[in-house]
Amino acid sequence: MKLPTRYRLAAAFLAALSIFAAEAAAQAAPSIFRVGEKATYMISFEKFPDIGFAEIYVASRDKYEGRDAVEIRSRVKTNGLGSFAFPVVDEERLIYASADAGTPFYIRKTILGGPLPKPIVLDAGGNAGDAVLALFQARRNEGNGSFQIIDEDGFSTLTFAATGSDRVRTDAGDFDAIVSNVSGTYLDSRGIREMKVWFTSDSDRVPVAFSFRTAKGVVRGKATGISVDEPPPAPGATPKPTPPPAPTPGPTPRPTATPPPYQDNQPLLPELAFKLGETLEYTLRQGERQIGTITFAAAERRLIDQQDTLVLTARVTGVDGAGPFQLGDMMSSYVNPDTLAPRRFEFKAAGPMAGSNQQASFDTRLGSVTIGNTRFDAPVGTHSLVSLLYAMRSFNLKPSRDPSNPINDTRVAVFWTDRVLIFTLRPGTPAEITIDGRKVGAQQITINTGSPQLDQLAPKIWLGLDPARTPLRISAGGFTADLKTLP
């Protein structure tokens, strides 16, 4: 059974991130788990510094069906910023395993990204664990070992091999580390290559960083915090008397700092391909006939409904003769300035297109789009047409080497009228195009919407080869918009 893409990505993150489980004790200790250790990690992708987090917590040690066991909990969650490269992941795991040997008693993963949680129990009769338990064993073996894994798609392997040393800087500190290469069919089946894990070179072998490569680019993770809770006293233990504390003068209270007031129009993240205030004017044609002008703008950044919001607009700013557009027809997308995930989308038109007027609210926490009193389920990170045009400029759109095997296609959820469509962006090989008699380098991005009606229009976008990846030409059906001022 082939694992769905959403779950394969969750498993891929888990394979990388579950390494950062609780700090194992030395081999001579009675358990490879350290109860109370919680590790948190930030996930990054290519130029985007924060697309999600992972957390692993060794919650307790107790009896499971009469056997000495540890309870391990993990969570992996990504946000909408990485949705162009892979589906949004939201998964947690609950594991009970032998406190001494690390063999599994019970493994349950729960997919949280849908309307209802979807629990999946994995059972190999104790003969195979999941990635979390395999990685605990690898820590005990100083970053080495080969382990059998069970997941929805059956059995596979993970192999660790320590290959060298390095120095790693993370938010949790700077560490001398051992570098371990990770390979095996567990990763191969998920499109994961060149995976590495950095373990601290002290006796604890704490994993502090990882990286792996997919068809879309490089995913990295670094520790942001590692802590250990004090374990509860053992049953029946006699508590030691605590001497009364010596009186000490209390600290002088510090005044609480007042957060600085919000400032409008702060600069955008440097990882985004465009800058605040960018305005792009296009000549709009129907066939060979010029019918008007349309202007795209990253107009402003301000507080809207108490949220830091970037306003992206596409407005008809000129009309020549008869046509479907009227002066002032406009699409607006109110988005998260860092992820470009929409919070609200508006389409306002007069004349022939007035029947398409719409206002949609996007719930970026629960994953839904609401129009009036109607709610539509939508993946977290679903785009509007306007936000997609801006977001795709920062996508990794390298063409596939083999056109018959388009592994570099990018799939993005887009809300269209009254439904969510999955747009497939197929990057072409850069070539020259001619705009107003001038040749300019561009990359054609062919868009398949999954809707037969829309796909008849054969939508395409040509992105410039400049660092800003400026859209030079947009076409759909018989309409073409060419950028007036070329970069």
N, C-alpha and C positions, 0 to 999 in steps of 0.2 A: 504494500500500500504506500503510495507516494504521499508524503507529509505536505499539507497545504503550506503555501509560501509564508503566511503569517506565523505559523507554528515553527517552520524551519528557521525563520529569523530569530524567534524567541529562543529556540534551542541553541542557535549559533551564539547569541549573546550569553546565554547561560553557560555554554562551554567555556567562554572566555572569562566571564565574570564570577562564576561560582568558585574559581580558583581562590578568590579573595575571601574564603570562608574562615572560620575561627582558627586562631593560631594553634597549631598542633604542638603538643608537648614533645620532648625528646623521645627517642625510640625506647628508652628504658622506662618511660612513664607508663602508668597503667592504661591510659587512654590517649588516642591521637586527637581528641577534641578538647577544646578549652571552653568550658561552660561560661557563658556570659559575654563572649567576645562578639562584638558587632563591627562590621566593616562596611563602609559606604564608599562608592566610587562614581565618578563622573564619566560619562561616555561622550566622546567627540567623533566627528566624521569630517574628514578632509578639512575645509576651512571653517567649519562650524564648531565652536568650542564646547557647546553644551546641547546635546540632543537627547539626553536622558540620564538615568542613574541606575545603579544596582546596589542592593544591600543584602548582606548575609549575616545571620544571627544564630548562634548556638544558644538556644533559648533555655534548655533545661536538661537535667539528667535524672531519670526516674525509671520505673518499670514499665515495659510494654509487653503485655501478655505474659507477665512473670519473668521477663528477661531484662537485664541491665541495658538501658538504651539512652541515647541522646536524642533530643528534639532539635531539628535544624529548620529554620525558616529562611526563604530567600525571596527576593522581589527584583524584577527587571522591568523597567518602564522607559519608553522613549516618547518624545513629544513630536509635534507635527513638523518640526524643522527637517527631520530626516525622511519625511514621507515620500519625497521624490525618488529616494534610493531604495527604500524598503518599506513594507507596511508598518504602521505603528504597532509597537509591542507593549503589552501589559500583561505580565504573567507572574504568579507567585508559586512557590513550592513549599510543601510540608513533608519532612522526611523524619522517620524514626529508624535509627540504625544501631547496631551493636556498639556499645561504648568502647569496647576493647578492639575488636577486629574491623569495625567500620562496615560490616556487611549489612545489607538493607533488610529491615522488617516491613516497612511500609513507605511508599513514595506516592504522593499525590501532587500533580500540577494543576493549576486552575488558570484558565484563560479569562482575563478580566476585560478585554477590549470590546466585547459584544454587549447587546442589550441585557443579557443575564450571564453571570459567571458560568463557565463551563469546566467542571472538574473532570480530570482524567487520572485514573489510578493505574500505575505501572507495576507489574508484578512478574518477576522472573524466578520466583521461588527461592530467592536468596542467591541465585547463581550469577546475577549481574546487577550492578548498581546503575545510577544515573551519573551525569557529568559531575555533580556536586561531590558524591562519594568518591568517584575516581580521582578527583583532584585533591581531596583530603589525603588519599593514599600517596599521591605524587609528592605532596609536601613532606610526608614522613620519610619518603625516599630521596629527599634533597633534590626534587625536581626531575626525578627519573621514574620510569615504569610504564607498563602497558596494561590496559584495563578494558574489560568488556562492559559495554553500555547497552541499556535498554531504553527505547523511546517509542513513540507511536508507530514509527516505521520499521520496528524490529530491532535486531541486534547489530552492533557495530563496535569499533575499537577506538581507543584514544591512547597515543603513545607520547611520552615525554622524554626528552633527552637534553640534559644540561650540556651546553656547548661553550660557554665563556663567561666573562664578567663585564660589568658596566657600572656606571654611576647614574642614578635616576633621581630626578627632582619632581616632587609632587606637592600638593597642598598639605599632605600629612607629614612632610619632611623630605630631606635628602638622604639617599640610601646607597650604600655599596650593594650591588646585587649580582646574583647568578642569573644568566640568561638561559632559558630552556626553550627549545623548539618543540612545538606540538603538532602532531600529524595523526592521520588515521582515517578510516572510512566514515567515522562520525562527522568529521569536518568536510571530507570530500563530497558527501551527499548533500551538504548544505552550501556548497560553493565557497567554502572558506579555505584560503591559502595563506601560506607564509605566517602562520600564527606563532607568536613568541610571548613568553611570560617572564617577568622579572621578579625573582625571589630575593629577599634580603640575604646577604651572605653570612649573617650570624646564625646561631644554632636554631633560631625560631623559623627561619626560611619563610618569612611573611611575604606573600605576593603583593607587590606594590604597583605594578603596571602591566599592561598587556597591549598587543596590537595584532590585527589580522587584516587580510586583504580580501575584498569581494570584487565582483565585476564592476561595481560602481566606484570603488575607491577604498581608502584605508580607514578602518575603525580603530580608535584608540581608547584606552581607559586608564585613569590614574586614581590612586587613593586620595580621598578627601578627608577621611577620618577613620581611625581604628581605636576602639576603646574596649575595655573589659569591665563588666559589672562585677561587683563583689558577690561571690556565690553565697547562698544561704547556708547557715550552719548545718552540719550533718545531724540527722535525727539522733537524739539521745546525747548529744555532745554537751558537756558542762561548760557554760559560758564563763569566760574569765572576767573577774571583777575589773571594772574600769575605774581608775583613780579619778577623783574630781579634778577638773581642769583648773590650772592656775589662772587667777584673774588677770586679764590683759585689757589694756585700754581699747575701747572700740574704735574702729576706723572713722575718720572724718567723712561724713556723707559727701558724695560727689553730686554735683548738679547733673541732671539728665540732659544729654545733648538734644537740642531741638533739630529734627531733620531739616535739611535745607529745603526751601520752597521749590515746588516744581517749576521748571523752566520750559517754555515752549520751544519747539524746533531745535532740540538737541541733535547733534550729529548721529547718523546711523552707524551700526557696526561696520568696521572696515572689511569684514568678510562678505558683506553684500556688494553686488557688482555696481550698484548705482548709489548716488548721493542724494540727500534731501534737497529738494528744490529743482531737481532735474525736470526739464520740460522738453518733450519731443513732439514735433509737428509733422504731420504726414499729409501728403496729397492723396485724396481718395478718388479712385476711378471705378467706373462700371464699364467693363470692357475697355475701349480706348477713350471713352468720354470722361472728362474730369467733372466730378459732381460735388466736390467740397473739400473741406479740410477737417481733420480730426487731431486733437491734441491730447497726449498722455502726459500726466504730471504726477510726480511724487510731491504733492502739494504742500503738506504741512504735517507737523507732529505736535500734538497737544493732548490735554486731558479731555476725554469724552466718557461720560458716565463713570468718572473717577478712575479711568484706566488710561495708561500711556498708550496713545494710538497714533498710527501713521495713516494718513489719508491719501489713497491712490485714486486718480480719476482718469476717465477717458471721455472727452467732450467734443461734440461737433462744433467747431468754431468758424466754419465757413460753409456756405451752400451755394452751388452754381447750378441754376436751372432745376428742373423737376427731378425728384428722386425720393427714395424712401426715408431720407433723413431730414430733420428740421434743425434749424439753428438752436443750439442749446440742449439738444438730446444728450444724455449723459449717463455713464455708469460710474458708480463710486464704490470703493471697497475700503472699509475701515479695518485695519489689520494690526496685529501685534508687530511692533517695530523690529523685533529681533527675529522672529520666526516667519513673519509675513502671513501667518494663519489668520483668515478673516474672522472678524467678530460681527460685522454687518455688511450687507451688500444691497445697493439700491440701483434700480434702473428707472430713469425718468425720461419719457419721450412724448412728443406731440405728433400730430399727423398720423401717417399710416402705422407707426410702431407703438402708438399709445396703448394698444391692447396688451402689450407685453410689459407694462409698468409693474414693478415688483419691489418689495422690500423684504429681505430675508435676514434673520438673526442666526448666527452660528454659535452653538454651545461648544467651546473648545475644551471643556472639562468632561462632559458626558458623551460627546459625539452625536450631535443632532443639528438639524437646520429647521427653523420654524418660520412659516409664512402665514401671517394672520393667526388663526387658531389651529392650523395644521402643522404637525410635527413629523419630520422625516428623519429616519436613522441615517447617520453619515459617519464615516471614520473620522477620528480626531485628525486634524490637519487637512480636511477637505478644503479645496481652493474655490474661489470664484474665478471667472474669466480674467478679470483685471489682475487679481493677485497672482494668478498663474503666470501671466506675461512677465511680471517683475521677478517672481521666484525662479523661473526657469533660467534666468540669466546667470544664476549662481549654481545651477545644476552641473554635474559631471556628465557632459554630453559628447564623450569621445565615440566616434563611429566604431562599430564592430569590425574586426578584421575580416571575418567571413560573412558576407551579406546574407548567405543562406542560413546563418546561425546568429541572429541578431541579439547576442547576449547583453548588449549595452542599451537596449531599449529601456526607457524610464516610464514607469506607470504612476499616475497621479490621480487621486480622487478629486473630481470637479462637480460642483452642484450646477445643474442645468435645468432651469424652468421649474420642474417639480420632481426631480430625481437626481440621484448621484450616479455619474458616469465615471468609468475608469478610462482616462485618456492615456494612450500609449504614445510616447514621444520617441520617434526613431531618428537618431542623428545621422546626417549624411556626411560625405567627405567634403571639406572646405573647397570652394571653387569661386571663380569670379562671376559676379552678376553685373548687369548694367542698369543704372538708375540715372535718368535724365542725361544720358550720353556719357556718363562717367562709370568706369569699371572699378569695382570694389570687391575685396575678398569677403566671403560670407559662407556660413554653414546652414544648409537647409535642414529644418526640423519638420518632418512629416508627422501629422497628428491623426491618429485613429481614435475615434471617440467611443466605439462600440455601439453607436446608434446609427442604423442604416440611413436614416433621414439626414443626419449631420455628415456622415461619411461621404454622401453624394457630393457635398460641397468641397471635398478634398482640401481641408484646411492645412496651411503650411505657414511657417515663420522662418525668415532668414535672419540669423544672428550675426552681427559683425564679429570680426576676429580681434577687435580691440579689447583691452582689459575689462571694459564695462559691458562687453557682449551686447552692444546696443542693437535692438531690433531694427533692421534696415527695411524689411518688407514683410507685410502680412497679407495673405490672400485666402479667400474662401469663396467658393462659387465663382461668380463673375466679378467680384469686387477685389480690388487691390489697393493697399495703402503703402506708399513709398515715402521714406524719410526725406524731408526737404533739405536738411543740412546734414551732410554726411560727416562722420568722424574722421 
